[in-house]
Amino acid sequence: MDTLSKLKSHGSWVGRWTFILAATGSAVGLGNIWGFPYKAGTNGGGAFVLIYLLCILAIGIPIMISEIIIGRRSGNSPINAMRLAARDSNTTSMWQLVGWSGIIAGILILSFYSVIAGICLNYIFLAAASGGVDSAEQFGNVTSSPINLLTWHTIFMLITCSVVSAGIHAGIGRVVKVLMPMLGILLIFMVINGILSGGFMQAFAFLFAPDFSEVDSNTFLSAMGQAFFSLSLGMGSIMAYGAYMPKEQKIISTSFTVASLDTLVAIFAGLAIFPIIFAFGLEPNSGPGLVFESLQTAFIEMDYGQIIGPIFFILLSIAALSSSISLLEPGVAFISEEGLLSRKNAAILISLVAWFLGIGTALSFNIWSDFNLTPGRNFLDSMDFIANQILLPLGGMFIAIFVGWFMDKNLIKEELGNVNPVLFGLWKFFVRFIAPLAVAVIFYNAIFG
Ligand code: TRP
């Protein structure tokens, strides 16, 4: 039997919408609802949004298309997908290192992602019960207790692990079909709430009126990094999901759909959060604490805040769960397709490793706050730095270089099917030149800048 079919053991998405829901679920996460608004807030609003959109178009979509091509061709985990694509293009098997780096990045990201998602779960209950408290003090109480952070981290990791152990069809596929519509409804509710709050016009102007006086080279770096993280690129999440995509589904148009939905959610999150921030006279540029401190202040003060607050944090938790499962999947797929462990045990093993690393992140909020794992960065910041600024950009750059320069043209054509030659030419140009160069710039600046 051909290695391709021997390894293929995961099953596939049922129906055309499942890939779109799963990939959008992966993409839409803390990065959109927690990260994007605060980054737009600290980088001058509309100008950041515009640069972010450019990055999605010029780097994100071309790389997403490339990841899906590689994944769907083999139907395997990113390590084997890269190995087989390289073998069939008669080039070196070293390309599988991209898959390995992705799995490591996935574990590192999952370790801190789960701690932050745990805080979101915790806030569902806090927001329901926090009449008359001070939000800064509340955030201090939440994060100063290692036991509290670890409890919620453990709960979130258990949920993630149980979804992935149930498999592609019965686990991830089924869960995203329920979570994504819920996410859509809750988000629309929050945007309507924003429209009614009285701060909507100000929020709209803040997000869409570009003020270029705030733009510097860091704005570009931050927007590019955010585009990568938000589209789940560079570590194999989308490659792994692409492996389960039905052959007749169109890769290019599907990528545009996923990227558009991801961008729409990020902008809607801004339109849900900033009107409240402005209506309550709070600062839009308060940074990572924007939703846990500033927004929570507004929830505490507003009418029905004890209902609207929990709805917002449920939304955030749902978005986080549909992303965390995609961080776990590539490693689990690899271990189980190699026959090393069952899917369930593979999910337990990788979750345990990520859970254990997550302890470092939980402690970096309190007893380890002065401990630097890498120079000038505490545990959480170090994980974030190694994964987001080194492994993801490198992974994305190599994926673009592989598909643009090394992968057999016929293999690519087979996956893309009948595609408009102009669109194909444009994609090829971006994948060969623009995306690798742009990523090289972020990478260079992150290390030496
Ligand atoms: N995209 C998700 C978010 O915005 C996080 C995520 C899931 C991710 N899978 C990924 C980020 C793979 C980078 C790589 O929150």
Residues whose N, C-alpha, C, O or C-beta is under 5 A from the ligand:
A	BS01	LIG	S26 A27 V28 G29 L30 G31 N32 F228 F229 S230 L231 S232 L233 M235 S237 S323 S326 L327
